[in-house]
């Protein structure tokens, strides 16, 4: 690491909800910043006003806040090098674009849409790449082909123009990527990208370079979809005289579909039944897309899951808190190849963090689902139920559905247990055991287990033959939490009542 202070940015466009691929980019930037005592900046790149979506900026902030990804400088937080919204920095971009023109690194282009279409058609007809570049530009209407007087006349008249970068014809462009090593492009592969549009707004290429420089960004950590644009950005740094302070680049691998090939999309989530957004998104048109938060995922689990999609620690550890990730995160341990999204693995992470959560925390998560029946036996009872069940569930909402029998008679009885395990002989044994427990007032888990052990020995019957039917009588289920803890919590009177129900029913 150089002596230069670490400053990184996450720079989404407010054009819709934040995809988990974007969240991972934000997370890696955050982890890198915190690992190196640096600054994490949230910059909103909203120059493309045609694609602006109302509510998207707020959604981005809410998503990062829910996940615990704290922003050091941003639109909300402020900071010394703001403003942090590109639409509030418009005065800066045109000046740099014109500086590039004056220095001979960019040019005014006056071509009409019709002329551009004609140019591309001619190139395609000749089996050439249809791009505006070092070859084709000399046949177009721009400040490289027009006289100085004509250019000035067009500018004074107010003719429409754009500003394009002037790239060399055949030059090797090299830069080092922290993840991928040395990257080499030839300028002949590139076209003269637009830097300033007809409406005076900058393109992404110009705006992000200017902002990264002025905000003193030390590392640009972004998705690999920006890798083809990186040589253009390198040239802009060179042309603007900022090459010595150019950030180090790190291009992250894609998050891939769980099945098939290609980048994970919302369509994949809709098709396979999992969210691809951190929190629920409501579009201005009223369409609703599910989020991890509303689907019952814990933020810690989502962070942990995303961290492992493209990065791996030095050992086989899989579970990390956010603070632990900060301690171990290294950019050079990020993979070059894409990471396949695993729906089952994301559920596994949630299960692990749910088990680590306290019963009080889990209760808070299901507060809006609680009914009067859940309050009848008091909060202490509810907390104990949650503690017993949390190792068996993946999502908090499952606590009440899976554990309904703690609050009332079973809704149904497992038919397989009834068919294979329940018969007259077993019924006699279970009735006798429950009667004995009630008469002896043995209500503690250890006492119940001890009584069952002694009964099995005395009656010369296998303990295993009795346990599942006993559970089935009380819960209606074949499995569940530790049986003796369950019986203690439900209580002897209720157990006896449920035995009567089974006797009458079967």
N, C-alpha and C positions, 0 to 999 in steps of 0.2 A: 504494500500500500504506500502511495506517495504521501508527501507532507501536506498535500492539498486537502482541505476539509471535505469530507464526504457529504455531498448534497445530491439527492436523487429526487425524481419527480414521477408521479403517476398522472398522466395527462389524458383523461378520457374526453370524448365528445358527448355532449348531452343530446344524443340522437335516439335514445331509447333506454331500456333497462340495462343494467350492468351484467354482462355474461360472466359466468364463473371463470372463464379464461382471463377476462379483465381483472377479476378479483385476485386470481393467482399472481398476475403481474404486479398489482398493488402490494400484495403480501410479500413477494420476493424483494421489491423495492424497500418496503418497510423493514424487513428482516436485515437486509444488507445495511441500511442506514443505522439501525439500532446496534448491530454487531460492531460497527465501526465508529460509534459515538457521533453519528452524522445526523442529517436533517432530512425528513421525509416531507415532500411538498405535494400538495394536490393542486394541479393546475387544470382549469376547465378550458378546453380548446373548442370554442363555440363560434369560429369564424364562418362555418358553413351554416348560415342562417336558414337556408332552404330545407335542411334536414333537422333543424332544431325541434325538439319535442318538449312541450310544456311538462314540467314535473320531473324531468330526467336528472337535472342537476341535484335537486333535493334528494332524489332516490339514491344517487351515488353517495352522497354524504351519509344518509341513513344506513346504507348497506355497510360502509366501512365502520361506522360507529357500532353497529350491531356485532360485527366480527371482532371488535377490539383493536382494529388497525388505526391507531391514533395518528392524526395529521399534525405536523409541527407548524407548517405554513400553508395557507390556503385562503380561499375566498371568505370562509367563515372565521378562520383563526387570525387572518391578517399576516403581516410579516414585513421585513425591511425591504424586500425586493419586489413587492407587488406593484400594481394589482395582479391578481392571480387568475383573472379571466381575460381571455384574449380579446374579447369584444371591447374591453376597457383599455387596450393597449394599441389600438389601431394607429395611433400617431407615429408609432415606432417603425412599422413595417415598410411603408412606402419610401421612407427616407433611405433605408438600407437597400431596397430594390433599385432606387435611382443611383445610389452610390455604386452598385455593381455595374449599372449601365455606363456611368461616367468612367469607371476603371477598365472598361472593355470586357467585362465578364458576363454581361447580360445585354439584351437589346430589346427595343420596342418592336412589336409585331402588330401590323395593321390588317392582317388577313381577315377576310369575311368568312363566315361559315361555309358559304358556297365554294370559295377558293380552297379552303381546307379539305372539303369533301373531294373536290376535283384532284387535288394533289395526292390524296390517299388512293383514289381510284387508279390513277396513273401508275403509282408505285406497285400496287397489287397486280395490275395488268402485266407488269414487267417482272413479276415474281420477286419483288423487293419488299422489305419491311416497310409498312406504311406508317412511318413516324417522322416527326419534325425534328431533324437532327443536323449534324454538320454537313451532310450531303444535300438534303432537300431544302434547307433554309435558304440557300443561295438562289433558288428559283422563286422565292416567295416575297411578299411585300413587308419588309422590315427595315430597321435602321442599318442593317448590314448591306442591303442591296439598294436602298434609296439614297439620294444625295442628302447631305446635311441640311440644305435649305428646304428640301421637300419634307424631311422629317420634322423640322421646326415648324413649318407651315401647318402640317397635320396636327401637331400638338397644340399650336396656338388656336387652330380652328375647332379644337375639341373633338377630333375624330376618335372613335373607339380604338383602344389599343390594349394589349397585354404586355407584360414583361416576361421574357423567357431567359433562362440561364443559357450561356454560350459554352457548351462543353467541347473539349478538344476532340479531334477526329479519331485518333488512334493512340490513346494513352493508357498505360496500366495504372489502375487505381488500387492501392493496397491499404488495408487497415487491419488492426488486430482486434479480434473479438475475444472477450474474456472466456467465453464458453467454447467457441469454435476454432480458436487459433487464428492464423493469418487467412484473410479473405482477399481474393484478387478478382477484380473486374476489369474489363477493357471498356473504355469510354464509348467505343463503337456499339456496345450493347445498349446504351442509354439514349434517350431522346432529350431534347432541350425542354425540360419541364417548365410549365408556367409557374412563375413566382408571385406575380401580382395580376389579379383578374381584372376584367373590364370595369367592374364596379368598385375598383380600388381596394378590394379585400385581398389579403394574402392567401396563398395556398398553404396547406399544412407544411410543405417543405420549407418555405421561407420562415413562416411564423414560429415553428418549433425550434429552428436553429437560432433565430434571434432571441427567443425567450430563454432557451437553454443557456446561451452565452450570458445574457444579462442577469439571469438568476443564478449564475455561477455553478451550474450543474456539473458534477464531477464524473458521473456514470449515467449512461442511458441504458436502462434495463427494460426491454420491451419484447413483444412477440416476434417470432421469426417472419411473420408476414411483412415486416418492415425491412427485412434483410436486403431485398432488391433495391430499396431506396437509399440504403446506407452509403453507397459510393457517391451519389448525388449530394448527400449531406456532408460527406467528407470534403467534396469539392467546394461547397459553400463556405465551410470553415476556412478553407485555404484562400478562397477569393476575397473573403471579408477580413482577412488578416488575423484570424483567430485560431490558427492551426496549433499554436503552442498551448492553448487552453482548451482544445477540443476534448470533450468527454470521452471516457473509455466506453466502448459499446459492449453490450451483452444481449444476444438475441435468444429468447427463450423458445423451447420446443412447443409445438402445438399440443393441446389436449384433444385426443382423438376419439372418435365414436367407439362405443362399447363393442359394436359389431361392424364389419365392413371396413372401408377405408375413408379417410378424410377427417376434417375438423368437426368436433362436437358442435351440434347446432340445437336450437330450440326444437326443431322438428324431431330430432332424435329423442329429446326428453318427452315430447308429446306422444311419440310413437311407443316408447318403452316404459313410460310411466314414472319419470323422475324429474325433479326440477333442474333447471340450468341457470336460474337466477337466485341470488342470495336471499332476497325477501320478495314478497308478493308485489307484482307490478300491475297497476291499473292504468291502461292507456287512456289518452284523452277521449277516445271513442267509446270507452267503457269496457273494453276487453280485459280480462283478468288472466294473468299467468302466475302459476304457483311459484312459491319461493321455498328455500330450505327452512327458513324460520317458521313459516306457517305449516310446513309439512312435519314439524316436530323435531327438527335437527337442532342440536345444541351448537352455538357458535364455535366453541372450542373444537368440536368434532369436525365442522366444516373447514376450519383453519388447518387442522391436522391433516385431513384428507387432501386438501388442495396442495399443501406443502410437499406431499409425497408424489404428486403428479409431475414428475420431471426432475426431482431432486432426491438424493438419498444420503443418509448420514454415513459415517465411517464404520458403524457397526450395524447390527440387525434390529436395533431399537425402532419401533414403529409409533409409539405413543409419546407425544410431546405436548406440553403446554406452549402457549405463545412465547413466554419468557424462555423456556427451554430451547425452542426453535431459534431464538435470537442468539443463544449461546453457541449453538453448533452449526449454524448456517454458513455455508461457503459457496460462492458463485461457481467455483471450479468443480463443484460436485453436482452441478446441474447438467443433465444429459443433453446431448445434441439431438437425439431422436425423440419423436413424439411419444407421449404417454397416453395409453388407452384408459379411458374412464371406466371404472368398475363400480357398477351400481351396488352390488352386494358388499363390496369393500367399504363404500361410504356408509352403509347401514352398520357394518361392523364397528367402524370408528364411533358412530353415534352410540351404539350399545356400550362400548367401553367407557365413554365419558358419562353416560347416563348412570352406569353402575358406581362411578366415583362421586356422583352428585349426592348431596344430602337429601333426606326425605323432605325436609322443609323446602329446599330449592325445587324439588320435583312437584311438590304440592302447589307451589306458586305457579308452575307452568300449566297446571290443569285446573286452576281456580275457577275459570269460566265454565268448566264442564261439570262441576260438582252440583249434585242435586240434594234435596232435603234428606233423602235416604242415606246419603254419605255422611251426613252430620248427626244422624240419630244416636250413634254410639260415641260421639265426641271426637275432637281433633286428635287427641292422643292415640285413639284407636286407628284413625285414618293414617296417621304417620307410621304406625307399626305395620299396617297393611302395605304401604308404599315401600317400606324397608324390606319386607319379605318378597315383594314382587319385582323390585327393580332389576334384579339379575336375570329376570326372565323376559324382559321386554326390550324392544328396540327404540320405541318412541314413547314419550310421556303419556299420550292419549290412550295407549294400550293398557295402562295401569288400571283404569276403571272397567274397561271391557273384559280384560282377562281376570280381574279380581272381583267381578260382580257378586260372586257367591260369598264373599266376606260380609256383604251387607244384606243379603236376602237369600231365599231358597235358590238353588241352581235353576237356571233357565231351561236347561236340558241335561240329559244324561248320556254320556258316551256309549253308543250302541255296541261298540266292539268290546268294551269292558263288560257290559251287561251280558253279552252273548258268550264270551269266553271265560269270564271270571266269576260271574254271579250265578249261584245255584242254591238249592235248599240248604246244603251242608254249610256253605260259606255264610249264608244268611244267618243261620243259627249261631255261628261263631261271632259274627260281627255284632249281632244283637246282644250276645252274652258279654262281649268286651265292653260295649258302651254302657250296658247296665252296671257292670262291675265298676267302671270308672266313676259313674254318677254316684253309686252307693258309697264308694270309698272316698269320694270327693278328691280324686287325683286329677288336678287340673294343669299342673306344670308339664312342660314338654318332656322333661327327663322322667317324671313320674308316669306319664302316659306310655312312654317307650318301655320303661321297666315293667309295667303291668302287662303290656303286649308280649314282651319277652317271656315272662313267667307263664302267661296263659298258653303260649305256643309250646313251651316245654311240657306243661302239665297235660295238655290235650294231644301232645305228640303230632302237632301240625306245623308245617313250615311257616315261619314268620313272613317270608316273601309271598306266600299264598294269601295272607291276610291284609297286607299293607295297601295294595292298590284298591281292593274292594272297599276298605275303610275310607280311603281318600275319595273314592267315587261316590260313596253314600253322602259325604259331607259337601263335596264340591261339584259333583257331576262329571268331573274330568279324570282323565287317565294319568295326568302329570301335573306338576306345579311346584310351588316352593316346598322347602322341607316340611314333611307331613306333620311331625310332632309340634313344630313351631306353629304351623297353621291351626292345628287342633286346639292348642293352648289359647291362641288369640280368639278363635271363634267362640270357645267356651262350651262347657259341658251341657248346659241347658239347651243351647241351640243345636248341638250335635245330636242330642236325644230327639229333639223335634224333627230333625231331618231324617233320622232313622225311621220315625213313624211314617213320614211321607213316603220313603222308599218301600216300607212294608205294605203300605196301602196301594202303591203304584205298581209294584212288580211282584 
